[in-house]
Amino acid sequence: MTETQQRNYRATFILDTRNYEQPIETLVSALTSALTELGATTGDSRNLGRQEFIRVTDKHHTGDVYVQIDLSAPAELPGKVQERFRLDKTVKRVLLETL
């Protein structure tokens, strides 16, 4: 029996909060629970606040909230994360970095 090796990641989410009325913390907790469902062990989470976009595609939406979550998971996590949040309207972009 082989044990899966855990890797450390930092996930950066750009959230789309245009029509979101609840506090950002509820969205961050939903992201954390979704990552846990995918088999990740979540660690520190940081709300980086609202940042302006470098390239603006919609002149009425020039920036949004950035969130970073540190996690540990098997190597197949990046594909699962991209698939899980692909159709989620509250997540604009996901960037996974290996630490």
N, C-alpha and C positions, 0 to 999 in steps of 0.2 A: 504494500500500500504506500503510495507516494503522498507526501504532504505538500500542499500548494504553498509556494513561497509568496509571502506578502511583500508588496512594494508600497512605498510612501509616495503620495500624490498631493498636489495642491490644485484644487478645482476653483477656477475663477468664473463666476456667473455674472453676466450682464442681464439685469432684469428689466422687463418692460412693464412699468408700473403706471402707464397712462390711465387705465380704467380700474386700477386696484385701489380700493377704499380702506382696506385693513392696514394695520401697522406692518412694517417691513419684517419685524421679528417673526410674525406668523408665517410669512413666506419663506424665511430662512429655516424655520423649524420644519416646514413641509419639504424643503430641499434636503435637509439632513435626514429626515425619515425615509425619503425616496432613495437616497444613497445607501442607507442601512438595509433597505429591502433588496438592493442590488448586491449585497454581500460585503459592503465596505464598513470599516470601523471608523467612525468620524471622530475628529479631534477638535481642534480650535476652529472657531468660525469668526470672521471679522467682517463687519459692515464697513466698506470703504467709503460709503456715502455717494452722493450724486457727483458724477464726473461728466464733463462735456465730451462729446464724440469728436474725434479728429476729422473724420469724414462724415458729414451729415447727409443722409439720404432723404430725410423729411424735414423741411425747414420749421415745422411745428413741433418736432421732437429732436432736440439738439443734444440731449444727454439723458442719462438715467443712473440707477443705483447699481454699484458693483459690490459683489460679495465674494469673499474667499473662504474656502473650507479645506482644512487639512484632513487627509484621510489615509487609511491603510487598507489595501485590497489586493486581490490576485491580479495577474497581468491582463486578464481579459476585461477588466473594468472599463477602460476607455471606450471600447465599442459598445458596451452596455449602456454607458452614460449617454453617449451620443444618440443612441436609439431611443432611450427612455425620454429624453427632453426634446426630441426632434419636433414634435407636434405641440409641445407645451407653449401656450401663448404668453405666459408670464416670464419665460426664459428667452431672451433675445439671442445670446451666444454662450457657449461653454468652452473653456480652455482648460485642459488637463496638463499639468506639468509633473514630471517625475522628479522627486527630490533625492 
